[in-house]
Amino acid sequence: MTEAETLRLRRSALRKIARRLIPFLGLVYFVNYLDRTNIGFAKLTMSEDLGLTETMFGLASGLFFIGYLLFEVPSNLALHRFGARRWIARIMVTWGLCAMLMAFVQSAGQLYGVRVLLGVAEAGFFPGIMLYLTWWLPRAERVRLIGAFLVAIPLSSALGAPLSTAIITYLDGFMGLDGWRVMFLLEGVPAVLLGVVCWFYLTDRPEDAAWLTPGERRALTAALEAERAELAPAAEGSAWRALLSGKVLALGGIYFGVVYGLYALSFFGPTLVAGFSERFDTEFTLVQTGAVVAVPFVAGAIAMILWSRHSDRTGERRWHLAGPAIVGGLTIPVALYLDSPYAVMIMVTVTAIGIFCALPVFWHFPPTVLTSAGAAAGIALINTLGNASGFLAPYVTGWARDATGDIDTGLWIVGIVMVAAGVGAALLRETPSAKGGETAALAGSTTQRSVGS
């Protein structure tokens, strides 16, 4: 087979992967992230029904991550052993059932317990999919296609905000349930259904894909095996060594800062907009609040796609990660001192753009220092460290609001943590990696970069 023919087959395989896997995985992550964060919209009426203070709501939001963090690494190792198709299907069905249980809590204590169960059920889903994508995507194409997958995060908020608030408003009393209970019940159902579909739809590895031609399977598998062999001497292949690696811990710290901003924005965005009524003498209905909250996420979705494509086209990664994180961190505190709701939303939108531009570029780095079982454990640990901010961000933001009477201190902390993550990303030492033959040519790039020691 000639070099040109091999390249043609790889490109053909990647087009099929982009059409078959990325939209489906994006859909399930859309549902996943909506079920994780829709408590932010439920808060607008649920807090009064359950007697929640801001601190109690922040604790309820963050407790999800206790179970999530404890079971993240074991879950990803199980996925590596049993296969993505079976394990992701299991995760989706159990998290969907737990999400539906949220509709029936009667006290703050029950809410806390179900949030922990939801985290346990979902543990391993996101790092499992990130690991799964490394089994299918060569490095040169990875950021762009991961960006297309991760666009589910801003879209889940952009579309989920008006959807959730509309359910709470217009289906209040449906089946004798409060609107926020109906929202939890209805938004948990798709996860269960998609979990069943996942069992039959996903394929574990390229070599098992009947929807690729034999030539496409051979060409793609050869490219991925060549990359793994290239990385093997410098990458951590042992699960235990990956868990103790300084590189993994450093990446986990950077991810913590970016995700801290994401969760603060997701959980307290509705609260920030609802606060305009007191600060600027404006009045929004629940549905209008959802529409306003959606704006930064729509902008973030568009920017994420364009930025990830630019990173793949140029082959530059470090500043494509550091720059957005720093800009996002600097703009969120500025929003606190503006005298117009429009100006505030512009700054919040810039913050959202910074967060969402940084996310797909970040996930270029872990596979460059991890391989085999080390990748399963290391990617899970990085996600665990990053998602520790999912507990801290809502709790600290809620506590600061109770303690000071406003959201300002909490958002200052968001800005500081995000800027620190950006500085950490800027300090990553990059070294030129091997070009990867035709794989690099797929992106039109002559140089790929990886994390140095």
VENRA-V323306 format. One record per residue. RES is the residue in one small letter. SS is DSSP state (helix for helix, strand for strand, loop for the rest). PSI is psi in whole degrees, 0 to 359 (999 if undefined). NEAR is the number of other C-alpha atoms within 8 Angstrom. Layout:
# VENRA-V323306
res: (RES | RES)
ss: (SS | SS)
psi: (PSI | PSI)
near: (NEAR | NEAR)
This chain:
# VENRA-V323306
res: (m | t | e | a | e | t | l | r | l | r | r | s | a | l | r | k | i | a | r | r | l | i | p | f | l | g | l | v | y | f | v | n | y | l | d | r | t | n | i | g | f | a | k | l | t | m | s | e | d | l | g | l | t | e | t | m | f | g | l | a | s | g | l | f | f | i | g | y | l | l | f | e | v | p | s | n | l | a | l | h | r | f | g | a | r | r | w | i | a | r | i | m | v | t | w | g | l | c | a | m | l | m | a | f | v | q | s | a | g | q | l | y | g | v | r | v | l | l | g | v | a | e | a | g | f | f | p | g | i | m | l | y | l | t | w | w | l | p | r | a | e | r | v | r | l | i | g | a | f | l | v | a | i | p | l | s | s | a | l | g | a | p | l | s | t | a | i | i | t | y | l | d | g | f | m | g | l | d | g | w | r | v | m | f | l | l | e | g | v | p | a | v | l | l | g | v | v | c | w | f | y | l | t | d | r | p | e | d | a | a | w | l | t | p | g | e | r | r | a | l | t | a | a | l | e | a | e | r | a | e | l | a | p | a | a | e | g | s | a | w | r | a | l | l | s | g | k | v | l | a | l | g | g | i | y | f | g | v | v | y | g | l | y | a | l | s | f | f | g | p | t | l | v | a | g | f | s | e | r | f | d | t | e | f | t | l | v | q | t | g | a | v | v | a | v | p | f | v | a | g | a | i | a | m | i | l | w | s | r | h | s | d | r | t | g | e | r | r | w | h | l | a | g | p | a | i | v | g | g | l | t | i | p | v | a | l | y | l | d | s | p | y | a | v | m | i | m | v | t | v | t | a | i | g | i | f | c | a | l | p | v | f | w | h | f | p | p | t | v | l | t | s | a | g | a | a | a | g | i | a | l | i | n | t | l | g | n | a | s | g | f | l | a | p | y | v | t | g | w | a | r | d | a | t | g | d | i | d | t | g | l | w | i | v | g | i | v | m | v | a | a | g | v | g | a | a | l | l | r | e | t | p | s | a | k | g | g | e | t | a | a | l | a | g | s | t | t | q | r | s | v | g | s)
ss: (loop | loop | helix | helix | helix | helix | helix | helix | helix | helix | helix | helix | helix | helix | helix | helix | helix | helix | helix | helix | helix | helix | helix | helix | helix | helix | helix | helix | helix | helix | helix | helix | helix | helix | helix | helix | helix | loop | helix | helix | helix | helix | helix | helix | helix | helix | helix | helix | helix | helix | loop | loop | loop | helix | helix | helix | helix | helix | helix | helix | helix | helix | helix | helix | helix | helix | helix | helix | helix | helix | helix | helix | helix | helix | helix | helix | helix | helix | helix | helix | helix | helix | loop | helix | helix | helix | helix | helix | helix | helix | helix | helix | helix | helix | helix | helix | helix | helix | helix | helix | helix | helix | helix | helix | loop | loop | loop | helix | helix | helix | helix | helix | helix | helix | helix | helix | helix | helix | helix | helix | helix | helix | loop | loop | helix | helix | helix | helix | helix | helix | helix | helix | helix | helix | loop | loop | loop | loop | helix | helix | helix | helix | helix | helix | helix | helix | helix | helix | helix | helix | helix | helix | helix | helix | helix | helix | helix | helix | helix | helix | helix | helix | helix | helix | helix | helix | helix | helix | helix | helix | loop | loop | loop | helix | helix | helix | loop | loop | helix | helix | helix | helix | helix | helix | helix | helix | helix | helix | helix | helix | helix | helix | helix | helix | helix | helix | helix | helix | helix | helix | helix | loop | loop | loop | loop | helix | helix | helix | loop | loop | loop | loop | loop | helix | helix | helix | helix | helix | helix | helix | helix | helix | helix | helix | helix | helix | helix | helix | helix | helix | helix | helix | loop | loop | loop | strand | loop | loop | helix | helix | helix | helix | helix | loop | loop | helix | helix | helix | helix | helix | helix | helix | helix | helix | helix | helix | helix | helix | helix | helix | helix | helix | helix | helix | helix | helix | helix | helix | helix | helix | helix | helix | helix | helix | loop | helix | helix | helix | helix | loop | loop | loop | loop | loop | loop | helix | helix | helix | helix | helix | helix | helix | helix | helix | helix | helix | helix | helix | helix | helix | helix | helix | helix | helix | helix | helix | helix | helix | helix | helix | helix | helix | helix | helix | loop | loop | loop | helix | helix | helix | helix | helix | helix | helix | helix | helix | helix | helix | helix | helix | helix | helix | helix | helix | helix | helix | helix | loop | loop | loop | helix | helix | helix | helix | helix | helix | helix | helix | helix | helix | helix | helix | helix | helix | helix | helix | helix | helix | helix | helix | helix | helix | loop | loop | loop | helix | helix | helix | helix | strand | loop | helix | helix | helix | helix | helix | helix | helix | helix | helix | helix | helix | helix | helix | helix | helix | helix | helix | helix | helix | helix | helix | helix | helix | helix | helix | helix | helix | helix | helix | helix | helix | helix | helix | loop | loop | loop | helix | helix | helix | helix | helix | helix | helix | helix | helix | helix | helix | helix | helix | helix | helix | helix | helix | helix | helix | loop | loop | loop | strand | strand | strand | loop | loop | loop | loop | loop | helix | helix | helix | helix | helix | helix | loop | loop | loop | loop | loop | strand | strand | strand | loop | loop)
psi: (131 | 164 | 320 | 320 | 320 | 315 | 319 | 318 | 321 | 316 | 319 | 318 | 317 | 325 | 319 | 321 | 316 | 326 | 324 | 312 | 314 | 313 | 319 | 314 | 323 | 321 | 314 | 328 | 327 | 310 | 319 | 309 | 327 | 316 | 331 | 324 | 356 | 351 | 334 | 327 | 324 | 326 | 326 | 337 | 334 | 323 | 318 | 319 | 322 | 358 | 43 | 132 | 174 | 319 | 318 | 321 | 316 | 321 | 316 | 318 | 317 | 335 | 336 | 321 | 349 | 304 | 322 | 313 | 322 | 327 | 4 | 306 | 312 | 322 | 318 | 326 | 325 | 321 | 318 | 326 | 316 | 348 | 146 | 320 | 308 | 315 | 320 | 322 | 316 | 314 | 314 | 318 | 315 | 322 | 325 | 318 | 319 | 322 | 322 | 330 | 334 | 335 | 344 | 8 | 145 | 357 | 167 | 321 | 317 | 322 | 315 | 314 | 316 | 325 | 321 | 315 | 320 | 319 | 319 | 316 | 321 | 346 | 131 | 353 | 303 | 309 | 332 | 318 | 322 | 320 | 315 | 318 | 330 | 340 | 346 | 334 | 122 | 155 | 320 | 335 | 355 | 314 | 316 | 314 | 328 | 323 | 320 | 326 | 314 | 348 | 345 | 332 | 301 | 327 | 326 | 328 | 321 | 316 | 327 | 331 | 303 | 326 | 311 | 315 | 328 | 318 | 313 | 321 | 310 | 343 | 15 | 125 | 352 | 127 | 25 | 14 | 150 | 156 | 319 | 331 | 319 | 320 | 311 | 319 | 311 | 323 | 352 | 337 | 315 | 328 | 318 | 314 | 317 | 331 | 319 | 317 | 319 | 320 | 324 | 341 | 318 | 153 | 135 | 312 | 157 | 324 | 345 | 1 | 104 | 342 | 359 | 149 | 159 | 320 | 320 | 319 | 315 | 317 | 316 | 316 | 320 | 319 | 317 | 321 | 323 | 320 | 317 | 320 | 323 | 321 | 335 | 316 | 328 | 347 | 154 | 118 | 346 | 137 | 315 | 320 | 324 | 320 | 337 | 3 | 133 | 326 | 317 | 316 | 320 | 316 | 323 | 322 | 319 | 316 | 325 | 314 | 319 | 315 | 333 | 314 | 321 | 312 | 325 | 317 | 319 | 315 | 327 | 3 | 312 | 324 | 319 | 314 | 318 | 330 | 348 | 332 | 322 | 321 | 321 | 8 | 45 | 161 | 123 | 138 | 172 | 317 | 319 | 321 | 316 | 321 | 318 | 317 | 329 | 334 | 308 | 329 | 327 | 312 | 320 | 322 | 315 | 313 | 322 | 314 | 313 | 319 | 318 | 324 | 320 | 321 | 317 | 322 | 320 | 338 | 4 | 135 | 317 | 309 | 339 | 340 | 311 | 316 | 306 | 322 | 318 | 315 | 316 | 321 | 326 | 330 | 332 | 320 | 331 | 325 | 336 | 343 | 16 | 151 | 22 | 136 | 330 | 316 | 320 | 315 | 330 | 315 | 318 | 324 | 320 | 319 | 314 | 318 | 317 | 315 | 311 | 335 | 326 | 326 | 306 | 327 | 323 | 318 | 3 | 326 | 314 | 316 | 348 | 349 | 4 | 148 | 161 | 223 | 333 | 326 | 318 | 312 | 317 | 316 | 321 | 319 | 318 | 315 | 325 | 311 | 318 | 319 | 356 | 332 | 337 | 333 | 312 | 318 | 307 | 325 | 312 | 318 | 317 | 317 | 317 | 324 | 319 | 321 | 326 | 344 | 358 | 176 | 0 | 310 | 317 | 320 | 331 | 319 | 319 | 312 | 315 | 316 | 320 | 319 | 319 | 320 | 319 | 319 | 318 | 319 | 322 | 334 | 353 | 132 | 121 | 140 | 141 | 134 | 172 | 151 | 340 | 23 | 230 | 336 | 316 | 325 | 334 | 327 | 359 | 26 | 147 | 350 | 133 | 155 | 151 | 166 | 133 | 173 | 999)
near: (4 | 5 | 6 | 6 | 8 | 10 | 12 | 8 | 12 | 11 | 9 | 9 | 12 | 9 | 8 | 9 | 10 | 10 | 8 | 8 | 9 | 12 | 10 | 8 | 10 | 13 | 9 | 10 | 12 | 12 | 12 | 9 | 11 | 12 | 12 | 7 | 10 | 11 | 10 | 12 | 10 | 12 | 9 | 10 | 8 | 10 | 12 | 7 | 7 | 9 | 7 | 12 | 8 | 10 | 13 | 10 | 13 | 14 | 12 | 12 | 14 | 14 | 13 | 15 | 13 | 12 | 14 | 17 | 14 | 8 | 11 | 13 | 14 | 9 | 10 | 15 | 11 | 10 | 13 | 10 | 6 | 8 | 10 | 14 | 13 | 11 | 11 | 13 | 14 | 9 | 14 | 13 | 14 | 11 | 14 | 13 | 11 | 13 | 14 | 13 | 11 | 13 | 12 | 6 | 10 | 7 | 7 | 12 | 6 | 9 | 12 | 11 | 8 | 12 | 13 | 14 | 11 | 14 | 16 | 13 | 11 | 12 | 14 | 15 | 10 | 9 | 12 | 14 | 10 | 10 | 11 | 10 | 9 | 10 | 9 | 11 | 10 | 11 | 9 | 14 | 11 | 12 | 16 | 13 | 10 | 11 | 15 | 11 | 11 | 11 | 12 | 14 | 11 | 12 | 13 | 13 | 13 | 15 | 9 | 11 | 14 | 13 | 9 | 12 | 12 | 11 | 13 | 15 | 10 | 7 | 10 | 12 | 8 | 9 | 4 | 5 | 9 | 10 | 14 | 13 | 12 | 15 | 13 | 15 | 13 | 9 | 13 | 14 | 11 | 10 | 15 | 14 | 9 | 12 | 14 | 10 | 9 | 12 | 10 | 7 | 7 | 9 | 9 | 10 | 8 | 12 | 7 | 7 | 10 | 5 | 4 | 11 | 7 | 6 | 8 | 12 | 13 | 9 | 12 | 13 | 10 | 8 | 10 | 12 | 8 | 9 | 10 | 9 | 8 | 8 | 11 | 10 | 6 | 6 | 10 | 13 | 13 | 9 | 13 | 8 | 10 | 15 | 11 | 8 | 8 | 6 | 8 | 14 | 11 | 8 | 10 | 14 | 12 | 14 | 14 | 14 | 16 | 16 | 13 | 17 | 15 | 10 | 12 | 14 | 9 | 11 | 12 | 10 | 11 | 14 | 8 | 9 | 10 | 9 | 8 | 12 | 10 | 7 | 7 | 9 | 7 | 8 | 6 | 9 | 6 | 10 | 11 | 9 | 12 | 14 | 11 | 8 | 14 | 13 | 10 | 14 | 15 | 11 | 11 | 16 | 15 | 8 | 11 | 15 | 13 | 8 | 10 | 14 | 11 | 8 | 14 | 15 | 9 | 7 | 12 | 10 | 10 | 10 | 9 | 13 | 16 | 15 | 10 | 14 | 16 | 15 | 12 | 17 | 17 | 11 | 13 | 15 | 12 | 9 | 12 | 8 | 6 | 9 | 7 | 7 | 9 | 6 | 10 | 12 | 10 | 8 | 12 | 12 | 13 | 12 | 13 | 15 | 17 | 16 | 16 | 13 | 17 | 15 | 12 | 15 | 15 | 10 | 11 | 12 | 10 | 13 | 11 | 11 | 13 | 14 | 15 | 8 | 11 | 16 | 16 | 17 | 16 | 14 | 14 | 14 | 13 | 14 | 12 | 13 | 14 | 17 | 13 | 11 | 13 | 13 | 15 | 10 | 14 | 16 | 14 | 11 | 14 | 15 | 11 | 13 | 15 | 11 | 6 | 8 | 7 | 8 | 12 | 9 | 11 | 12 | 12 | 10 | 8 | 14 | 15 | 10 | 13 | 16 | 15 | 11 | 17 | 16 | 10 | 10 | 12 | 10 | 6 | 9 | 7 | 9 | 8 | 8 | 8 | 7 | 9 | 8 | 6 | 7 | 13 | 15 | 10 | 11 | 10 | 7 | 13 | 8 | 10 | 13 | 11 | 11 | 11 | 7 | 4)
